[in-house]
């Protein structure tokens, strides 16, 4: 597993997306997220459902989130 800061991940994202390594992204030394390489273009239904639910919760919780932002979250996961 490779560990990088948010800034390094942002600056070298295209390189990291081509990597086969699992990448732990940190912010101020604490875990902020993971990048997991995916070799198939289609996500399983269970994964799409979980991502949709998590994004929906986060978008819905943001004050002032526009209806367009809420629709966009669902659109990209179909």
Biopython code that builds the backbone (N, CA, C, O; Angstrom):
import numpy as np
from Bio.PDB.StructureBuilder import StructureBuilder

atoms = [
    (1, "UNK", "N", (0.863, -1.173, 0.000)),
    (1, "UNK", "CA", (0.000, 0.000, 0.000)),
    (1, "UNK", "C", (0.904, 1.227, 0.000)),
    (1, "UNK", "O", (1.913, 1.287, 0.702)),
    (2, "UNK", "N", (0.515, 2.176, -0.791)),
    (2, "UNK", "CA", (1.242, 3.441, -0.892)),
    (2, "UNK", "C", (0.486, 4.494, -0.087)),
    (2, "UNK", "O", (-0.745, 4.500, -0.094)),
    (3, "UNK", "N", (1.189, 5.376, 0.603)),
    (3, "UNK", "CA", (0.568, 6.438, 1.401)),
    (3, "UNK", "C", (1.009, 7.775, 0.813)),
    (3, "UNK", "O", (2.203, 8.034, 0.656)),
    (4, "UNK", "N", (0.022, 8.628, 0.487)),
    (4, "UNK", "CA", (0.315, 9.948, -0.081)),
    (4, "UNK", "C", (-0.588, 10.987, 0.566)),
    (4, "UNK", "O", (-1.648, 10.663, 1.103)),
    (5, "UNK", "N", (-0.157, 12.225, 0.508)),
    (5, "UNK", "CA", (-0.989, 13.324, 1.018)),
    (5, "UNK", "C", (-2.034, 13.690, -0.035)),
    (5, "UNK", "O", (-1.914, 13.317, -1.202)),
    (6, "UNK", "N", (-3.038, 14.409, 0.386)),
    (6, "UNK", "CA", (-4.070, 14.885, -0.549)),
    (6, "UNK", "C", (-3.415, 15.704, -1.648)),
    (6, "UNK", "O", (-3.764, 15.556, -2.819)),
    (7, "UNK", "N", (-2.487, 16.552, -1.295)),
    (7, "UNK", "CA", (-1.808, 17.400, -2.282)),
    (7, "UNK", "C", (-1.047, 16.551, -3.299)),
    (7, "UNK", "O", (-1.138, 16.799, -4.501)),
    (8, "UNK", "N", (-0.293, 15.546, -2.827)),
    (8, "UNK", "CA", (0.430, 14.672, -3.759)),
    (8, "UNK", "C", (-0.534, 13.899, -4.655)),
    (8, "UNK", "O", (-0.282, 13.724, -5.847)),
    (9, "UNK", "N", (-1.639, 13.439, -4.072)),
    (9, "UNK", "CA", (-2.626, 12.702, -4.862)),
    (9, "UNK", "C", (-3.197, 13.604, -5.953)),
    (9, "UNK", "O", (-3.343, 13.186, -7.102)),
    (10, "UNK", "N", (-3.514, 14.825, -5.590)),
    (10, "UNK", "CA", (-4.049, 15.779, -6.567)),
    (10, "UNK", "C", (-3.034, 16.064, -7.671)),
    (10, "UNK", "O", (-3.370, 16.048, -8.855)),
    (11, "UNK", "N", (-1.799, 16.322, -7.272)),
    (11, "UNK", "CA", (-0.770, 16.700, -8.239)),
    (11, "UNK", "C", (-0.359, 15.556, -9.162)),
    (11, "UNK", "O", (0.061, 15.795, -10.294)),
    (12, "UNK", "N", (-0.475, 14.332, -8.695)),
    (12, "UNK", "CA", (-0.020, 13.175, -9.473)),
    (12, "UNK", "C", (-1.145, 12.178, -9.739)),
    (12, "UNK", "O", (-0.892, 10.985, -9.907)),
    (13, "UNK", "N", (-2.372, 12.657, -9.777)),
    (13, "UNK", "CA", (-3.534, 11.774, -9.898)),
    (13, "UNK", "C", (-3.476, 10.890, -11.132)),
    (13, "UNK", "O", (-3.727, 9.689, -11.030)),
    (14, "UNK", "N", (-3.153, 11.445, -12.297)),
    (14, "UNK", "CA", (-3.175, 10.623, -13.504)),
    (14, "UNK", "C", (-2.154, 9.493, -13.412)),
    (14, "UNK", "O", (-2.412, 8.386, -13.885)),
    (15, "UNK", "N", (-1.010, 9.759, -12.813)),
    (15, "UNK", "CA", (0.002, 8.710, -12.604)),
    (15, "UNK", "C", (-0.531, 7.648, -11.645)),
    (15, "UNK", "O", (-0.369, 6.450, -11.879)),
    (16, "UNK", "N", (-1.160, 8.091, -10.578)),
    (16, "UNK", "CA", (-1.663, 7.149, -9.573)),
    (16, "UNK", "C", (-2.825, 6.318, -10.099)),
    (16, "UNK", "O", (-2.972, 5.155, -9.722)),
    (17, "UNK", "N", (-3.652, 6.898, -10.968)),
    (17, "UNK", "CA", (-4.761, 6.140, -11.539)),
    (17, "UNK", "C", (-4.270, 4.995, -12.424)),
    (17, "UNK", "O", (-4.981, 4.007, -12.609)),
    (18, "UNK", "N", (-3.073, 5.120, -12.966)),
    (18, "UNK", "CA", (-2.500, 4.051, -13.789)),
    (18, "UNK", "C", (-1.802, 2.987, -12.935)),
    (18, "UNK", "O", (-1.444, 1.922, -13.439)),
    (19, "UNK", "N", (-1.615, 3.268, -11.678)),
    (19, "UNK", "CA", (-0.914, 2.366, -10.771)),
    (19, "UNK", "C", (-1.813, 1.191, -10.376)),
    (19, "UNK", "O", (-3.039, 1.294, -10.397)),
    (20, "UNK", "N", (-1.189, 0.094, -10.022)),
    (20, "UNK", "CA", (-1.940, -1.052, -9.514)),
    (20, "UNK", "C", (-1.901, -1.103, -7.992)),
    (20, "UNK", "O", (-2.409, -2.046, -7.385)),
    (21, "UNK", "N", (-1.294, -0.084, -7.373)),
    (21, "UNK", "CA", (-1.175, -0.034, -5.919)),
    (21, "UNK", "C", (-2.462, 0.491, -5.278)),
    (21, "UNK", "O", (-3.156, 1.338, -5.840)),
    (22, "UNK", "N", (-2.759, -0.031, -4.097)),
    (22, "UNK", "CA", (-3.794, 0.572, -3.258)),
    (22, "UNK", "C", (-3.141, 1.791, -2.627)),
    (22, "UNK", "O", (-2.019, 1.709, -2.130)),
    (23, "UNK", "N", (-3.833, 2.914, -2.645)),
    (23, "UNK", "CA", (-3.251, 4.159, -2.147)),
    (23, "UNK", "C", (-4.101, 4.705, -1.006)),
    (23, "UNK", "O", (-5.307, 4.902, -1.150)),
    (24, "UNK", "N", (-3.459, 4.943, 0.115)),
    (24, "UNK", "CA", (-4.101, 5.603, 1.252)),
    (24, "UNK", "C", (-3.794, 7.084, 1.125)),
    (24, "UNK", "O", (-2.627, 7.475, 1.093)),
    (25, "UNK", "N", (-4.824, 7.910, 1.054)),
    (25, "UNK", "CA", (-4.664, 9.354, 0.932)),
    (25, "UNK", "C", (-4.873, 9.954, 2.322)),
    (25, "UNK", "O", (-5.871, 9.677, 2.987)),
    (26, "UNK", "N", (-3.918, 10.776, 2.748)),
    (26, "UNK", "CA", (-4.002, 11.361, 4.083)),
    (26, "UNK", "C", (-4.124, 12.875, 4.023)),
    (26, "UNK", "O", (-3.649, 13.522, 3.089)),
    (27, "UNK", "N", (-4.767, 13.418, 5.035)),
    (27, "UNK", "CA", (-4.869, 14.873, 5.211)),
    (27, "UNK", "C", (-4.381, 15.163, 6.626)),
    (27, "UNK", "O", (-4.944, 14.669, 7.603)),
    (28, "UNK", "N", (-3.339, 15.960, 6.720)),
    (28, "UNK", "CA", (-2.731, 16.280, 8.017)),
    (28, "UNK", "C", (-2.354, 15.014, 8.787)),
    (28, "UNK", "O", (-2.478, 14.963, 10.011)),
    (29, "UNK", "N", (-1.895, 14.000, 8.066)),
    (29, "UNK", "CA", (-1.453, 12.750, 8.684)),
    (29, "UNK", "C", (-2.552, 11.754, 9.009)),
    (29, "UNK", "O", (-2.259, 10.625, 9.400)),
    (30, "UNK", "N", (-3.808, 12.146, 8.856)),
    (30, "UNK", "CA", (-4.930, 11.244, 9.154)),
    (30, "UNK", "C", (-5.531, 10.720, 7.848)),
    (30, "UNK", "O", (-5.539, 11.438, 6.849)),
    (31, "UNK", "N", (-6.031, 9.493, 7.837)),
    (31, "UNK", "CA", (-6.637, 8.951, 6.618)),
    (31, "UNK", "C", (-7.794, 9.820, 6.128)),
    (31, "UNK", "O", (-8.666, 10.216, 6.902)),
    (32, "UNK", "N", (-7.780, 10.109, 4.815)),
    (32, "UNK", "CA", (-8.856, 10.891, 4.199)),
    (32, "UNK", "C", (-9.610, 10.050, 3.178)),
    (32, "UNK", "O", (-10.761, 10.348, 2.860)),
    (33, "UNK", "N", (-8.978, 9.011, 2.664)),
    (33, "UNK", "CA", (-9.633, 8.159, 1.684)),
    (33, "UNK", "C", (-8.666, 7.151, 1.110)),
    (33, "UNK", "O", (-7.471, 7.161, 1.406)),
    (34, "UNK", "N", (-9.217, 6.275, 0.275)),
    (34, "UNK", "CA", (-8.424, 5.254, -0.390)),
    (34, "UNK", "C", (-8.659, 5.334, -1.883)),
    (34, "UNK", "O", (-9.737, 5.719, -2.335)),
    (35, "UNK", "N", (-7.649, 4.971, -2.640)),
    (35, "UNK", "CA", (-7.827, 4.724, -4.069)),
    (35, "UNK", "C", (-7.589, 3.240, -4.262)),
    (35, "UNK", "O", (-6.524, 2.724, -3.923)),
    (36, "UNK", "N", (-8.579, 2.558, -4.804)),
    (36, "UNK", "CA", (-8.472, 1.142, -5.093)),
    (36, "UNK", "C", (-8.507, 0.963, -6.601)),
    (36, "UNK", "O", (-9.493, 1.331, -7.240)),
    (37, "UNK", "N", (-7.448, 0.401, -7.186)),
    (37, "UNK", "CA", (-7.457, 0.205, -8.630)),
    (37, "UNK", "C", (-8.586, -0.736, -9.031)),
    (37, "UNK", "O", (-8.911, -1.677, -8.307)),
    (38, "UNK", "N", (-9.169, -0.478, -10.171)),
    (38, "UNK", "CA", (-10.301, -1.270, -10.645)),
    (38, "UNK", "C", (-10.040, -1.625, -12.090)),
    (38, "UNK", "O", (-9.887, -0.740, -12.932)),
    (39, "UNK", "N", (-9.987, -2.915, -12.387)),
    (39, "UNK", "CA", (-9.617, -3.325, -13.735)),
    (39, "UNK", "C", (-10.804, -3.607, -14.649)),
    (39, "UNK", "O", (-10.621, -3.908, -15.828)),
    (40, "UNK", "N", (-12.012, -3.511, -14.116)),
    (40, "UNK", "CA", (-13.184, -3.708, -14.969)),
    (40, "UNK", "C", (-13.947, -2.395, -15.090)),
    (40, "UNK", "O", (-14.076, -1.668, -14.105)),
    (41, "UNK", "N", (-14.454, -2.079, -16.277)),
    (41, "UNK", "CA", (-15.126, -0.794, -16.461)),
    (41, "UNK", "C", (-16.487, -0.707, -15.777)),
    (41, "UNK", "O", (-16.950, 0.394, -15.478)),
    (42, "UNK", "N", (-17.123, -1.822, -15.530)),
    (42, "UNK", "CA", (-18.467, -1.815, -14.944)),
    (42, "UNK", "C", (-18.394, -2.140, -13.456)),
    (42, "UNK", "O", (-17.792, -3.140, -13.064)),
    (43, "UNK", "N", (-18.998, -1.309, -12.642)),
    (43, "UNK", "CA", (-19.046, -1.571, -11.206)),
    (43, "UNK", "C", (-20.195, -2.510, -10.890)),
    (43, "UNK", "O", (-21.269, -2.392, -11.482)),
    (44, "UNK", "N", (-19.989, -3.441, -9.966)),
    (44, "UNK", "CA", (-21.098, -4.295, -9.543)),
    (44, "UNK", "C", (-22.225, -3.447, -8.954)),
    (44, "UNK", "O", (-21.981, -2.374, -8.402)),
    (45, "UNK", "N", (-23.430, -3.927, -9.075)),
    (45, "UNK", "CA", (-24.611, -3.208, -8.592)),
    (45, "UNK", "C", (-24.475, -2.856, -7.118)),
    (45, "UNK", "O", (-24.851, -1.757, -6.709)),
    (46, "UNK", "N", (-23.945, -3.768, -6.320)),
    (46, "UNK", "CA", (-23.826, -3.508, -4.876)),
    (46, "UNK", "C", (-22.906, -2.313, -4.606)),
    (46, "UNK", "O", (-23.172, -1.497, -3.724)),
    (47, "UNK", "N", (-21.829, -2.226, -5.374)),
    (47, "UNK", "CA", (-20.886, -1.114, -5.189)),
    (47, "UNK", "C", (-21.536, 0.198, -5.615)),
    (47, "UNK", "O", (-21.437, 1.200, -4.908)),
    (48, "UNK", "N", (-22.205, 0.194, -6.775)),
    (48, "UNK", "CA", (-22.884, 1.417, -7.232)),
    (48, "UNK", "C", (-23.936, 1.861, -6.233)),
    (48, "UNK", "O", (-24.076, 3.055, -5.970)),
    (49, "UNK", "N", (-24.670, 0.920, -5.676)),
    (49, "UNK", "CA", (-25.714, 1.251, -4.702)),
    (49, "UNK", "C", (-25.102, 1.894, -3.455)),
    (49, "UNK", "O", (-25.600, 2.911, -2.973)),
    (50, "UNK", "N", (-24.024, 1.304, -2.933)),
    (50, "UNK", "CA", (-23.380, 1.845, -1.735)),
    (50, "UNK", "C", (-22.807, 3.234, -1.991)),
    (50, "UNK", "O", (-22.958, 4.128, -1.159)),
    (51, "UNK", "N", (-22.154, 3.422, -3.133)),
    (51, "UNK", "CA", (-21.610, 4.737, -3.475)),
    (51, "UNK", "C", (-22.740, 5.753, -3.591)),
    (51, "UNK", "O", (-22.636, 6.864, -3.071)),
    (52, "UNK", "N", (-23.811, 5.378, -4.266)),
    (52, "UNK", "CA", (-24.953, 6.283, -4.414)),
    (52, "UNK", "C", (-25.522, 6.686, -3.056)),
    (52, "UNK", "O", (-25.784, 7.864, -2.815)),
    (53, "UNK", "N", (-25.712, 5.709, -2.172)),
    (53, "UNK", "CA", (-26.273, 6.025, -0.860)),
    (53, "UNK", "C", (-25.351, 6.952, -0.063)),
    (53, "UNK", "O", (-25.815, 7.903, 0.567)),
    (54, "UNK", "N", (-24.061, 6.675, -0.093)),
    (54, "UNK", "CA", (-23.115, 7.519, 0.654)),
    (54, "UNK", "C", (-23.064, 8.926, 0.086)),
    (54, "UNK", "O", (-23.065, 9.899, 0.841)),
    (55, "UNK", "N", (-23.018, 9.047, -1.247)),
    (55, "UNK", "CA", (-22.998, 10.382, -1.858)),
    (55, "UNK", "C", (-24.302, 11.123, -1.582)),
    (55, "UNK", "O", (-24.288, 12.315, -1.276)),
    (56, "UNK", "N", (-25.411, 10.430, -1.688)),
    (56, "UNK", "CA", (-26.715, 11.057, -1.439)),
    (56, "UNK", "C", (-26.794, 11.607, -0.023)),
    (56, "UNK", "O", (-27.282, 12.717, 0.192)),
    (57, "UNK", "N", (-26.317, 10.833, 0.938)),
    (57, "UNK", "CA", (-26.328, 11.290, 2.328)),
    (57, "UNK", "C", (-25.491, 12.555, 2.487)),
    (57, "UNK", "O", (-25.905, 13.509, 3.147)),
    (58, "UNK", "N", (-24.309, 12.552, 1.877)),
    (58, "UNK", "CA", (-23.417, 13.697, 2.034)),
    (58, "UNK", "C", (-23.947, 14.923, 1.310)),
    (58, "UNK", "O", (-23.880, 16.030, 1.845)),
    (59, "UNK", "N", (-24.472, 14.747, 0.106)),
    (59, "UNK", "CA", (-25.007, 15.891, -0.642)),
    (59, "UNK", "C", (-26.249, 16.435, 0.043)),
    (59, "UNK", "O", (-26.414, 17.648, 0.169)),
    (60, "UNK", "N", (-27.124, 15.539, 0.487)),
    (60, "UNK", "CA", (-28.348, 15.959, 1.163)),
    (60, "UNK", "C", (-28.071, 16.666, 2.473)),
    (60, "UNK", "O", (-28.863, 17.503, 2.906)),
    (61, "UNK", "N", (-26.953, 16.340, 3.114)),
    (61, "UNK", "CA", (-26.618, 16.943, 4.407)),
    (61, "UNK", "C", (-25.997, 18.327, 4.247)),
    (61, "UNK", "O", (-25.930, 19.089, 5.212)),
    (62, "UNK", "N", (-25.551, 18.654, 3.060)),
    (62, "UNK", "CA", (-24.918, 19.962, 2.858)),
    (62, "UNK", "C", (-25.989, 21.040, 2.724)),
    (62, "UNK", "O", (-26.848, 20.954, 1.846)),
    (63, "UNK", "N", (-25.946, 22.044, 3.582)),
    (63, "UNK", "CA", (-26.918, 23.131, 3.456)),
    (63, "UNK", "C", (-26.765, 23.813, 2.094)),
    (63, "UNK", "O", (-25.653, 24.119, 1.663)),
    (64, "UNK", "N", (-27.860, 24.039, 1.448)),
    (64, "UNK", "CA", (-27.839, 24.750, 0.186)),
    (64, "UNK", "C", (-27.471, 23.901, -1.018)),
    (64, "UNK", "O", (-27.267, 24.441, -2.106)),
    (65, "UNK", "N", (-27.378, 22.569, -0.852)),
    (65, "UNK", "CA", (-27.077, 21.716, -2.009)),
    (65, "UNK", "C", (-28.221, 21.848, -3.002)),
    (65, "UNK", "O", (-29.390, 21.678, -2.656)),
    (66, "UNK", "N", (-27.866, 22.149, -4.223)),
    (66, "UNK", "CA", (-28.883, 22.397, -5.241)),
    (66, "UNK", "C", (-29.520, 21.096, -5.707)),
    (66, "UNK", "O", (-28.905, 20.034, -5.613)),
    (67, "UNK", "N", (-30.753, 21.175, -6.211)),
    (67, "UNK", "CA", (-31.373, 19.975, -6.781)),
    (67, "UNK", "C", (-30.528, 19.400, -7.917)),
    (67, "UNK", "O", (-30.492, 18.183, -8.102)),
    (68, "UNK", "N", (-29.852, 20.254, -8.675)),
    (68, "UNK", "CA", (-28.996, 19.779, -9.771)),
    (68, "UNK", "C", (-27.846, 18.936, -9.220)),
    (68, "UNK", "O", (-27.493, 17.918, -9.815)),
    (69, "UNK", "N", (-27.267, 19.338, -8.111)),
    (69, "UNK", "CA", (-26.173, 18.566, -7.504)),
    (69, "UNK", "C", (-26.683, 17.214, -7.038)),
    (69, "UNK", "O", (-26.001, 16.200, -7.185)),
    (70, "UNK", "N", (-27.888, 17.204, -6.472)),
    (70, "UNK", "CA", (-28.461, 15.928, -6.025)),
    (70, "UNK", "C", (-28.727, 14.996, -7.207)),
    (70, "UNK", "O", (-28.467, 13.796, -7.125)),
    (71, "UNK", "N", (-29.245, 15.551, -8.306)),
    (71, "UNK", "CA", (-29.497, 14.734, -9.511)),
    (71, "UNK", "C", (-28.198, 14.223, -10.105)),
    (71, "UNK", "O", (-28.135, 13.085, -10.570)),
    (72, "UNK", "N", (-27.161, 15.050, -10.096)),
    (72, "UNK", "CA", (-25.873, 14.668, -10.688)),
    (72, "UNK", "C", (-25.280, 13.463, -9.945)),
    (72, "UNK", "O", (-24.689, 12.581, -10.568)),
    (73, "UNK", "N", (-25.433, 13.428, -8.651)),
    (73, "UNK", "CA", (-24.896, 12.298, -7.882)),
    (73, "UNK", "C", (-25.534, 10.991, -8.344)),
    (73, "UNK", "O", (-24.843, 9.981, -8.471)),
    (74, "UNK", "N", (-26.811, 10.998, -8.591)),
    (74, "UNK", "CA", (-27.496, 9.794, -9.057)),
    (74, "UNK", "C", (-27.192, 9.471, -10.508)),
    (74, "UNK", "O", (-27.086, 8.299, -10.871)),
    (75, "UNK", "N", (-27.053, 10.482, -11.336)),
    (75, "UNK", "CA", (-26.838, 10.304, -12.775)),
    (75, "UNK", "C", (-25.555, 9.533, -13.061)),
    (75, "UNK", "O", (-25.557, 8.632, -13.900)),
    (76, "UNK", "N", (-24.467, 9.866, -12.386)),
    (76, "UNK", "CA", (-23.185, 9.257, -12.687)),
    (76, "UNK", "C", (-23.038, 7.846, -12.150)),
    (76, "UNK", "O", (-22.068, 7.167, -12.483)),
    (77, "UNK", "N", (-23.955, 7.391, -11.343)),
    (77, "UNK", "CA", (-23.845, 6.059, -10.760)),
    (77, "UNK", "C", (-24.782, 5.051, -11.399)),
    (77, "UNK", "O", (-24.858, 3.911, -10.941)),
    (78, "UNK", "N", (-25.495, 5.439, -12.441)),
    (78, "UNK", "CA", (-26.397, 4.497, -13.110)),
    (78, "UNK", "C", (-25.656, 3.548, -13.991)),
    (78, "UNK", "O", (-26.268, 2.690, -14.627)),
]
sb = StructureBuilder()
sb.init_structure("model")
sb.init_model(0)
sb.init_chain("A")
sb.init_seg("    ")
for serial, (resi, resn, name, xyz) in enumerate(atoms, 1):
    if name == "N":
        sb.init_residue(resn, " ", resi, " ")
    sb.init_atom(name, np.array(xyz, "f"), 0.0, 1.0, " ", f" {name:<3s}", serial, name[0])
structure = sb.get_structure()
